[in-house]
Amino acid sequence: MTDTPGHQPAGSWIFDGDRQAVGQAREAVRRALAGRRSPPGGPVDESDGLVDDAVLVVSELVGNAVTHGTPPIELTLAAGRTGLVGTVTDHGPGWPCPMPADDEAGHGRGLLIVTALTYRWGVCSLPGKGKRVWFQLREDPVS
């Protein structure tokens, strides 16, 4: 998914799958996108929320991979003029699916957050064992 036309690789990282992976992924995304520019040649603009949305989406997906998957966990990002695409890959069994939010539970909202913040997202299985969750964020509002 990160070979989307018009998008250039922004980074690729591998995490061990321990508790620090989520924070490391957040920091990697923030650093990779820190120099992102608005229209070609324009000033850096983080006020549009894309960087924050990307950090939150990656945080939720890497958190799910740490909790439910099997390491290593791989994160890839590619940035374009009109958005961002990324993948989070792990080698564990199972398939992520959004669950209804439980007001009493302190967990279980991650994929609902991903759904709310992304233009689209999905999952594909890997040969053998594992899965790749992909997502697409847009800088401009989706009409």
N, C-alpha and C positions, 0 to 999 in steps of 0.2 A: 504493500500500500504506500510505502514511502517513495516509490518510484513514480509517483503521480506527475504527469506532464506539468511543467511550469514550477515545480518545486525543487529546491536544491537541498541536499543533505545538510542538516543542522547539527547532527551528532548521533552517536551510537554508543551505548554503555552496557556493561554487564555487571549485575549485582549478585552477591552471594545468596540473597534470600533471607538475611537476618533482619532484625528490627531496624538497623540503621539504613537499610535499602530505601525506605520511603523518603527519609530526609535527604539521602544522597541523590535520589532521583529528582526531588524538588529543586535542590541546588543546581544540579546538572542542567535542568530545563531553564531555570532562571538565567544561568550564565550563558547558555547557548543562544537564548533569545534576547539577551541584553542589548546587543547591537542591532536588533531588528529595525528596519527603517520602514516608514510609511511609503507612499509612492516613490518610485525610483529617484534616488538622490535627495529625498526628503529627510527631515530631522528624525531622530529616534523618537518614537511615540509609544509609550507604554500606557497612556491614559485610556486607550480604547478597550482595555480589559483582556486582550488576547493572551498576554503573558500570564496574568493571574488565572485565567480560565485553563490554560495549558498546564500550569503548575498543579491546580486542583484536580484536573482530570487524570494526570499522570500519577498524582499521589493516591487517588482512589484505586486506579488500576494496578499499580505496583503493590499497594496494600493488599488487594485481593490476591495477587500472585504470591505474596509472602504468606498470607494466611491459608490459602487453599491450594496453592500450586507446589511445584517442585523446582528448586534451583537447578541451574542458574536462571536468572531473570534477565531478559534483554529488552532494552528500551531503544527505539530509534525515532528520530524526528526529522522531518523535512519541511522547510518553510518556503512559502511562495508569496507572491505579491498580494494574493487574496486569501491567504489563510495558512493553515498548518495541518500536516498529517503526521500520525505517529502510530507506533505499534508497541505492545508489551507482550512478550513471549515468555511462557514458562513450560515446563515439561511434566506437569502433573496431570492426573486424570480429571475429569469433570468439565463442566461447561457452565460459564457464568450466565445467569439470567436474573433480571430485576425481580425483586420481591416487593409485595406491598409494604409500605413503611409501617412499622409498629411504633406508636407514640411512646410506649414503655421501654422499648429496646434501645440500647445505646449503639447499635450497629445495624447493618442491613440497608443503608441508604446509598451506598457507594454508586451502584449502577443507576440509581434514580438521578443522582447528581450528574453522572456522566451523560445520561440521556438529556438532561436539561441544558447542559452546557455545550454539547456538540451539535454540529450540523447533522452528522450521522456517525454510527459506530457499528461494529459487528465482530464476529468471531469466526475464525477458520481453524480447522484441526490440522495438526502437523502429522507427517508420516510417522507411524509408530505410536508415539505417545506425546501428548502436549497440545497446546493451543496458542494461537496468536490473536490477541484482541487489537483491533485497529480502530482508529478514530480520526475524524476530520473536524477541525475548527475553522471557522471563517472569520476574517477581520471585519468584513462588512456584514450588516444585518441580512439574514436570510429572508427573502420576500416570498 
